[in-house]
Amino acid sequence: MKKKVGRTNLNQKLRYIILSVMVPLAACIVLSLGLLWAYSMEYQEISHNIQVACEFDLEFKSNVDLKMYYYSVRSSYQEEFPPEEVADALRVTSLLTETTQDKDGAESIQSVAAYCHTLQQKINQMSETESYDQRQEQLEKNIYLLTKLIQEEMRRYIYYEGKYMSRLQAQMSQNILVVIVIVAASVTILVGLLLYGAFRFSNRISNSVGNLCKNVELVGQGHFDIPLIEEEDYELQQLSQGITQMAGQIGNLLEDVKREEQLQHMTQLQLLQAQVNPHFLYNTLDTIMWLVEARKTKEAVYMLDRLSIFFRIALSTGQDIIRLKEEIAHTRSYMEIQQIRYRDILDYRISLPEELEEFHLPKLTIQPLVENALYHGVKEKRGKSTIQISCGKEDGGVLIVVEDNGIGMKPERKEELKAALESGERAGFGLAAVHERIRLYCGKGYGVKIFSEYGEGTRIEVRISEEIQPQP
């Protein structure tokens, strides 16, 4: 036998096949989406930088130049120290410096920041100048020049960012194409692996089920010694073991049935042989010859008639289940024959209620018990004894009692017979045969029970189920 290995169930195998494909596929998709998200974020960041720089370019120079002009001429439009635009410009340049990744763009925005710092210094210097002419000169040579440089440098920054955006867009398009190719190739490979695993799993299951079907077919053909198929999957292994065990149990049950049939057949044969007891037959024929010789024709004819009834019912045209009234008639014929021979010591009484006459039971149930009572009870006791047969209804069946007031049984003999009935041994063939046949037809709750006291007599109780059906 193969060495047992750890087995997984079919559900685990299917999960493994699916996860082995879906996990790499999901990882590939997540990586692709992550790459696209990174490109998207970077693209949005550049777009935002260009938008901020464009707004700065449109408003900064004109606003600063105009406000500084008003301030230099001490116009009522700009009486306070200007302008806030320079501080806002420094905040914008600081933000753009943090988010700009292109080298040329970073240098340009740094230049813008440097010009803004210089512009702030020049504005502070101009605020300290009292002379109108000097302020105009500072306005022309410093303020206007610096705002123009800031504007030009910011436009250069916009140019570099736009150029960097173009490169990023081209790179993103190329990488997206690569990602699409990789994803498509990965999906193709993984789907191929999934199909391969699914077909392999399906073929293995089909082969295993086919082998199990062959075993079932062998069982159907009557071959119960089938091989155990070792399977990797827990469910299939359990199914294989179940089929093998079931086949073994069916084989054992069939063997038991065969043994029971053989036992029943042997019991019936032995019962029939016992009924054609040579001593009984010889003694009966000798008695008939003696009656004929003594010219007691009527008694001889009576015995022949009783003997004919005895054997006719014993044969019963091959049927094993007969009516209770026929079994009583068979027993009565036996008792009438024996009473002629043992009239000095034997008497009998039979009680059969009319409602039980059609009750069915195995034939040769009562007569062997009566024979035991005669030979082992009545004949062993001095004086006349009586054998009494009574039939009555009981819950779930019929109770038949064969009772005699003969010699009875010694305690050790009684216990020996009781043990033999329980174990199936053949101690006291008549009792054992009747007990076994009733159990074959009715089950373990039925059969023969013995009650006996030495010197007082014996009582045999026979319980039979009502479910016995006559043979067709």
C-alpha positions as CSV (number, residue, x, y, z in Angstrom):
1,M,0.0,0.0,0.0
2,K,1.2,3.5,-0.8
3,K,2.3,5.7,2.0
4,K,-0.4,8.1,3.1
5,V,0.3,11.7,2.5
6,G,-1.5,14.8,3.7
7,R,-4.5,15.5,1.6
8,T,-6.3,18.7,0.8
9,N,-10.0,18.9,-0.1
10,L,-11.3,19.9,-3.5
11,N,-12.4,23.4,-2.2
12,Q,-8.8,24.1,-1.1
13,K,-7.5,22.9,-4.5
14,L,-9.9,25.2,-6.4
15,R,-9.0,28.1,-4.2
16,Y,-5.3,27.5,-4.7
17,I,-5.7,27.4,-8.5
18,I,-7.8,30.6,-8.6
19,L,-5.6,32.5,-6.1
20,S,-2.4,31.4,-7.9
21,V,-3.7,33.2,-11.0
22,M,-5.7,36.1,-9.4
23,V,-3.1,37.3,-7.0
24,P,-0.3,37.9,-9.6
25,L,-3.0,39.4,-11.9
26,A,-4.2,41.7,-9.2
27,A,-0.6,42.6,-8.3
28,C,0.1,43.4,-12.0
29,I,-3.1,45.6,-12.2
30,V,-2.3,47.4,-9.0
31,L,1.3,48.1,-10.1
32,S,0.0,49.4,-13.4
33,L,-2.6,51.6,-11.8
34,G,0.0,52.8,-9.3
35,L,2.3,53.8,-12.2
36,L,-0.5,55.6,-14.0
37,W,-1.5,57.3,-10.7
38,A,2.0,58.6,-10.2
39,Y,2.2,59.9,-13.7
40,S,-1.2,61.5,-13.3
41,M,-0.2,63.2,-10.1
42,E,3.1,64.5,-11.6
43,Y,1.2,65.7,-14.7
44,Q,-1.3,67.5,-12.5
45,E,1.4,69.1,-10.4
46,I,3.2,70.5,-13.5
47,S,-0.1,71.7,-14.9
48,H,-0.8,73.5,-11.6
49,N,2.7,75.0,-11.6
50,I,2.2,76.4,-15.2
51,Q,-1.2,77.7,-14.3
52,V,0.1,79.5,-11.2
53,A,3.1,80.9,-13.2
54,C,0.8,82.1,-16.0
55,E,-1.4,84.0,-13.5
56,F,1.7,85.4,-11.9
57,D,3.0,86.5,-15.3
58,L,-0.3,88.2,-16.3
59,E,-0.7,90.3,-13.2
60,F,2.6,90.8,-11.4
61,K,4.5,93.3,-13.6
62,S,1.6,95.6,-14.4
63,N,0.3,95.7,-10.8
64,V,3.7,96.3,-9.2
65,D,4.7,98.9,-11.8
66,L,1.4,100.8,-11.5
67,K,1.4,100.8,-7.7
68,M,5.0,101.8,-7.5
69,Y,4.4,104.6,-9.9
70,Y,1.5,105.9,-7.8
71,Y,3.6,105.6,-4.7
72,S,6.6,107.4,-6.3
73,V,4.4,110.4,-7.3
74,R,2.6,110.3,-3.9
75,S,-0.8,109.7,-5.6
76,S,-3.9,109.3,-3.6
77,Y,-4.4,105.9,-5.2
78,Q,-1.3,104.5,-3.4
79,E,-0.7,106.4,-0.1
80,E,0.5,103.4,1.9
81,F,3.8,101.5,1.4
82,P,3.4,99.1,-1.5
83,P,3.1,96.4,-2.6
84,E,1.8,93.2,-1.2
85,E,2.4,91.6,-4.6
86,V,6.1,91.1,-3.8
87,A,5.4,89.1,-0.6
88,D,2.8,87.1,-2.6
89,A,5.4,86.5,-5.3
90,L,7.8,85.2,-2.8
91,R,5.2,82.7,-1.5
92,V,4.5,81.6,-5.0
93,T,8.2,81.1,-5.8
94,S,8.6,79.2,-2.6
95,L,5.7,76.9,-3.5
96,L,6.9,76.4,-7.1
97,T,10.4,75.7,-5.9
98,E,9.1,72.8,-3.7
99,T,7.0,71.2,-6.6
100,T,9.3,71.8,-9.6
101,Q,11.2,68.8,-10.7
102,D,12.8,69.9,-13.9
103,K,16.4,71.3,-13.4
104,D,16.1,74.2,-15.7
105,G,12.7,75.2,-14.3
106,A,14.0,75.0,-10.8
107,E,16.9,77.3,-11.7
108,S,14.4,79.8,-13.3
109,I,12.1,79.9,-10.3
110,Q,15.1,80.4,-8.0
111,S,16.1,83.3,-10.2
112,V,12.6,84.7,-9.9
113,A,12.9,84.4,-6.1
114,A,16.2,86.2,-6.1
115,Y,14.9,89.0,-8.3
116,C,11.9,89.3,-6.0
117,H,14.2,89.7,-2.9
118,T,16.2,92.3,-4.8
119,L,12.9,94.0,-5.8
120,Q,11.8,94.1,-2.2
121,Q,15.1,95.7,-1.2
122,K,14.8,98.3,-4.0
123,I,11.2,99.1,-2.9
124,N,12.4,99.5,0.7
125,Q,15.2,101.8,-0.5
126,M,12.7,103.8,-2.6
127,S,10.4,104.3,0.4
128,E,13.3,106.0,2.2
129,T,14.0,108.4,-0.6
130,E,12.4,111.8,-0.2
131,S,13.4,113.4,-3.5
132,Y,10.9,113.0,-6.3
133,D,13.5,112.9,-9.0
134,Q,15.5,110.2,-7.2
135,R,12.3,108.2,-6.8
136,Q,11.6,108.5,-10.5
137,E,15.1,107.4,-11.3
138,Q,14.9,104.4,-9.0
139,L,11.5,103.6,-10.5
140,E,13.0,103.5,-14.0
141,K,16.3,101.9,-13.3
142,N,15.4,99.5,-10.5
143,I,11.7,98.8,-10.2
144,Y,10.7,98.5,-13.9
145,L,13.9,96.7,-14.7
146,L,13.5,94.1,-12.0
147,T,9.8,93.5,-12.7
148,K,10.7,93.0,-16.4
149,L,13.5,90.5,-15.4
150,I,11.0,88.7,-13.1
151,Q,8.5,88.6,-15.9
152,E,11.0,87.2,-18.4
153,E,12.4,84.7,-15.9
154,M,8.9,83.5,-15.1
155,R,8.1,83.1,-18.8
156,R,11.3,81.1,-19.1
157,Y,10.1,79.0,-16.2
158,I,6.8,78.5,-18.0
159,Y,8.7,77.4,-21.1
160,Y,10.8,74.9,-19.2
161,E,7.8,73.5,-17.4
162,G,5.9,73.2,-20.6
163,K,8.8,71.5,-22.2
164,Y,9.1,69.1,-19.2
165,M,5.4,68.4,-19.5
166,S,5.8,67.5,-23.1
167,R,8.7,65.1,-22.3
168,L,6.6,63.6,-19.4
169,Q,3.6,63.2,-21.7
170,A,5.8,61.4,-24.3
171,Q,7.3,59.2,-21.6
172,M,3.9,58.6,-20.1
173,S,2.5,57.5,-23.4
174,Q,5.4,55.2,-24.0
175,N,5.2,53.7,-20.5
176,I,1.5,53.3,-20.8
177,L,2.0,51.4,-24.0
178,V,4.6,49.2,-22.2
179,V,2.2,48.7,-19.3
180,I,-0.6,47.8,-21.6
181,V,1.7,45.2,-23.4
182,I,2.9,43.8,-20.0
183,V,-0.6,43.6,-18.6
184,A,-1.9,42.0,-21.8
185,A,1.0,39.5,-21.8
186,S,0.5,38.8,-18.0
187,V,-3.3,38.3,-18.5
188,T,-2.6,36.0,-21.4
189,I,0.0,34.0,-19.4
190,L,-2.1,33.9,-16.3
191,V,-5.3,32.9,-18.1
192,G,-3.3,30.2,-19.9
193,L,-2.1,29.0,-16.5
194,L,-5.6,29.1,-15.2
195,L,-6.9,27.1,-18.1
196,Y,-4.1,24.6,-17.8
197,G,-4.7,24.2,-14.1
198,A,-8.4,23.9,-14.6
199,F,-8.1,21.3,-17.3
200,R,-5.5,19.3,-15.3
201,F,-7.7,19.5,-12.2
202,S,-10.8,18.5,-14.3
203,N,-8.9,15.6,-16.0
204,R,-7.7,14.3,-12.6
205,I,-11.1,14.5,-11.1
206,S,-12.6,12.8,-14.2
207,N,-10.0,10.0,-14.0
208,S,-10.6,9.5,-10.3
209,V,-14.4,9.5,-10.7
210,G,-13.9,7.0,-13.6
211,N,-11.9,4.7,-11.4
212,L,-14.5,4.9,-8.7
213,C,-17.2,4.2,-11.2
214,K,-15.2,1.1,-12.3
215,N,-15.2,-0.1,-8.7
216,V,-18.9,0.5,-8.4
217,E,-19.4,-1.4,-11.6
218,L,-17.3,-4.3,-10.2
219,V,-19.5,-4.3,-7.1
220,G,-22.6,-4.4,-9.4
221,Q,-21.1,-7.4,-11.1
222,G,-20.7,-9.2,-7.8
223,H,-17.0,-8.6,-7.3
224,F,-16.7,-7.2,-3.7
225,D,-13.0,-7.6,-3.2
226,I,-12.2,-4.3,-5.0
227,P,-8.9,-2.4,-4.6
228,L,-8.6,0.8,-2.6
229,I,-7.8,3.8,-4.8
230,E,-5.4,6.2,-3.3
231,E,-6.4,9.8,-4.1
232,E,-4.8,13.1,-3.3
233,D,-8.1,14.8,-2.6
234,Y,-9.8,14.3,0.8
235,E,-13.3,14.0,-0.6
236,L,-12.3,11.5,-3.3
237,Q,-10.3,9.4,-0.8
238,Q,-13.2,9.3,1.6
239,L,-15.5,8.3,-1.3
240,S,-13.0,5.6,-2.3
241,Q,-12.7,4.3,1.2
242,G,-16.5,4.4,1.6
243,I,-17.1,2.4,-1.6
244,T,-14.4,-0.2,-0.6
245,Q,-15.9,-0.5,2.9
246,M,-19.4,-0.7,1.5
247,A,-18.3,-3.5,-1.0
248,G,-16.7,-5.4,1.9
249,Q,-19.8,-5.1,4.0
250,I,-22.0,-6.1,1.1
251,G,-19.8,-9.1,0.6
252,N,-19.9,-10.0,4.3
253,L,-23.7,-9.6,4.3
254,L,-24.1,-11.8,1.3
255,E,-21.9,-14.4,3.0
256,D,-24.0,-14.1,6.1
257,V,-27.2,-14.5,4.0
258,K,-25.7,-17.6,2.3
259,R,-24.8,-19.1,5.6
260,E,-28.2,-18.3,7.0
261,E,-29.8,-19.9,3.9
262,Q,-27.6,-22.9,4.3
263,L,-28.4,-23.1,7.9
264,Q,-32.1,-22.9,7.2
265,H,-31.9,-25.5,4.5
266,M,-29.9,-27.8,6.8
267,T,-32.4,-27.2,9.6
268,Q,-35.3,-28.0,7.3
269,L,-33.6,-31.1,5.9
270,Q,-32.7,-32.3,9.4
271,L,-36.3,-31.6,10.6
272,L,-37.7,-33.6,7.7
273,Q,-35.2,-36.4,8.3
274,A,-36.1,-36.3,12.0
275,Q,-39.8,-36.7,11.1
276,V,-39.0,-39.7,9.0
277,N,-37.4,-41.1,12.1
278,P,-36.8,-44.8,11.4
279,H,-37.6,-45.8,14.9
280,F,-40.9,-43.9,14.8
281,L,-41.8,-45.3,11.4
282,Y,-40.7,-48.9,12.2
283,N,-42.5,-48.8,15.5
284,T,-45.7,-47.4,13.9
285,L,-45.6,-50.0,11.1
286,D,-44.9,-52.8,13.6
287,T,-47.9,-51.7,15.6
288,I,-50.0,-51.7,12.4
289,M,-48.8,-55.2,11.5
290,W,-49.6,-56.3,15.1
291,L,-53.1,-54.9,14.8
292,V,-53.7,-56.5,11.5
293,E,-52.5,-59.9,12.8
294,A,-54.7,-59.4,15.8
295,R,-57.6,-58.7,13.3
296,K,-58.0,-55.2,14.7
297,T,-58.6,-53.8,11.3
298,K,-60.4,-50.7,12.4
299,E,-57.5,-49.7,14.7
300,A,-54.9,-50.5,11.9
301,V,-56.8,-48.4,9.4
302,Y,-57.0,-45.5,12.0
303,M,-53.3,-45.6,12.5
304,L,-52.6,-45.7,8.7
305,D,-54.9,-42.7,8.3
306,R,-53.1,-40.8,11.1
307,L,-49.7,-41.7,9.6
308,S,-50.9,-40.5,6.2
309,I,-52.0,-37.1,7.7
310,F,-48.7,-36.9,9.5
311,F,-46.6,-37.2,6.4
312,R,-48.9,-35.3,4.1
313,I,-48.7,-32.2,6.4
314,A,-45.0,-32.7,7.0
315,L,-44.4,-32.5,3.2
316,S,-46.9,-29.7,2.7
317,T,-46.1,-29.6,-1.1
318,G,-42.7,-28.1,-0.4
319,Q,-44.0,-25.1,1.5
320,D,-42.3,-24.1,4.7
321,I,-45.0,-21.7,6.0
322,I,-48.3,-23.3,6.9
323,R,-51.4,-22.3,8.9
324,L,-51.5,-23.0,12.6
325,K,-54.5,-25.3,12.2
326,E,-52.5,-27.5,9.8
327,E,-49.6,-27.5,12.2
328,I,-51.9,-28.5,15.0
329,A,-53.5,-31.3,12.8
330,H,-50.0,-32.6,12.1
331,T,-49.1,-32.6,15.8
332,R,-52.5,-34.2,16.6
333,S,-51.9,-37.0,14.1
334,Y,-48.5,-37.6,15.8
335,M,-50.1,-37.6,19.3
336,E,-52.9,-40.0,18.2
337,I,-50.4,-42.5,16.7
338,Q,-48.2,-42.3,19.9
339,Q,-51.2,-42.5,22.2
340,I,-52.1,-45.9,20.7
341,R,-48.7,-47.2,21.6
342,Y,-48.4,-45.4,25.0
343,R,-52.1,-45.3,26.1
344,D,-51.2,-46.3,29.6
345,I,-48.8,-43.4,30.2
346,L,-49.8,-40.7,27.7
347,D,-52.7,-38.2,27.6
348,Y,-52.8,-34.9,25.7
349,R,-54.9,-31.8,25.3
350,I,-54.9,-29.2,22.6
351,S,-56.4,-25.7,22.8
352,L,-56.6,-23.6,19.6
353,P,-58.8,-20.5,19.5
354,E,-60.8,-20.2,16.2
355,E,-59.3,-16.7,15.5
356,L,-55.8,-18.2,15.4
357,E,-56.5,-21.0,13.0
358,E,-55.3,-18.9,10.0
359,F,-52.2,-17.7,11.7
360,H,-49.1,-18.7,9.7
361,L,-45.9,-20.1,11.1
362,P,-43.0,-22.3,10.0
363,K,-44.1,-25.9,9.8
364,L,-42.7,-28.5,12.2
365,T,-42.7,-26.0,15.0
366,I,-44.9,-27.8,17.6
367,Q,-44.4,-31.5,16.8
368,P,-40.6,-31.6,17.6
369,L,-41.4,-30.0,21.0
370,V,-44.2,-32.6,21.7
371,E,-41.8,-35.4,20.7
372,N,-39.2,-34.1,23.2
373,A,-41.9,-33.9,25.9
374,L,-42.9,-37.5,25.1
375,Y,-39.5,-39.1,25.1
376,H,-37.7,-37.0,27.7
377,G,-40.5,-36.1,30.0
378,V,-43.5,-38.5,29.9
379,K,-41.6,-41.8,29.3
380,E,-39.1,-41.0,32.0
381,K,-41.8,-40.7,34.7
382,R,-43.8,-43.5,36.2
383,G,-47.5,-43.3,35.8
384,K,-49.6,-41.4,33.4
385,S,-48.6,-37.9,32.2
386,T,-50.3,-35.3,30.1
387,I,-48.9,-33.1,27.3
388,Q,-50.9,-29.9,26.9
389,I,-50.7,-27.6,23.9
390,S,-52.3,-24.1,24.1
391,C,-52.2,-21.2,21.7
392,G,-53.0,-17.6,22.5
393,K,-52.5,-14.1,21.3
394,E,-49.8,-11.8,22.6
395,D,-48.7,-8.3,21.8
396,G,-47.0,-8.4,18.4
397,G,-47.5,-12.1,17.8
398,V,-48.7,-15.5,19.1
399,L,-47.7,-17.5,22.1
400,I,-47.7,-21.3,21.8
401,V,-47.1,-23.3,25.0
402,V,-46.1,-27.0,25.1
403,E,-46.4,-28.2,28.7
404,D,-46.0,-31.6,30.3
405,N,-46.1,-32.9,33.9
406,G,-43.4,-35.4,33.2
407,I,-40.1,-35.9,34.9
408,G,-38.8,-32.4,34.1
409,M,-35.1,-31.4,33.7
410,K,-32.3,-31.3,36.1
411,P,-30.9,-27.8,36.7
412,E,-27.6,-28.5,34.9
413,R,-29.4,-29.9,31.8
414,K,-31.8,-26.9,31.8
415,E,-29.0,-24.4,31.9
416,E,-27.1,-26.3,29.2
417,L,-30.1,-26.1,26.9
418,K,-30.7,-22.4,27.6
419,A,-27.0,-21.7,26.9
420,A,-27.2,-23.7,23.7
421,L,-30.3,-21.7,22.5
422,E,-28.5,-18.4,23.1
423,S,-25.2,-19.5,21.4
424,G,-26.7,-21.4,18.5
425,E,-25.2,-24.7,19.5
426,R,-27.1,-28.0,18.7
427,A,-27.6,-29.3,22.2
428,G,-31.0,-30.8,22.0
429,F,-31.7,-30.8,18.2
430,G,-35.5,-30.4,18.3
431,L,-35.4,-27.3,20.5
432,A,-32.4,-25.7,18.7
433,A,-33.9,-26.3,15.2
434,V,-37.3,-24.8,16.1
435,H,-35.6,-21.8,17.9
436,E,-33.2,-21.1,14.9
437,R,-36.0,-21.2,12.3
438,I,-38.2,-18.9,14.2
439,R,-35.4,-16.4,14.7
440,L,-34.6,-16.6,10.9
441,Y,-38.2,-15.6,10.1
442,C,-39.1,-13.3,13.0
443,G,-35.9,-11.9,14.4
444,K,-34.1,-12.1,17.8
445,G,-37.0,-11.0,19.9
446,Y,-38.8,-14.3,19.2
447,G,-38.1,-18.0,19.6
448,V,-38.1,-20.7,22.3
449,K,-37.9,-20.3,26.1
450,I,-37.5,-23.2,28.6
451,F,-39.1,-23.5,32.1
452,S,-38.6,-26.8,33.9
453,E,-38.4,-28.2,37.4
454,Y,-37.1,-31.7,38.0
455,G,-39.8,-34.0,39.1
456,E,-42.6,-31.6,38.2
457,G,-42.5,-31.1,34.5
458,T,-41.4,-28.8,31.6
459,R,-43.0,-25.8,30.0
460,I,-41.8,-24.7,26.5
461,E,-43.0,-21.2,25.3
462,V,-42.7,-20.4,21.6
463,R,-43.2,-16.7,20.6
464,I,-43.9,-16.1,16.9
465,S,-44.3,-12.8,15.1
466,E,-47.6,-11.9,13.2
467,E,-45.6,-10.6,10.3
468,I,-44.8,-14.0,8.8
469,Q,-46.4,-14.3,5.3
470,P,-47.4,-17.5,3.5
471,Q,-45.2,-18.5,0.5
472,P,-46.8,-17.8,-2.9
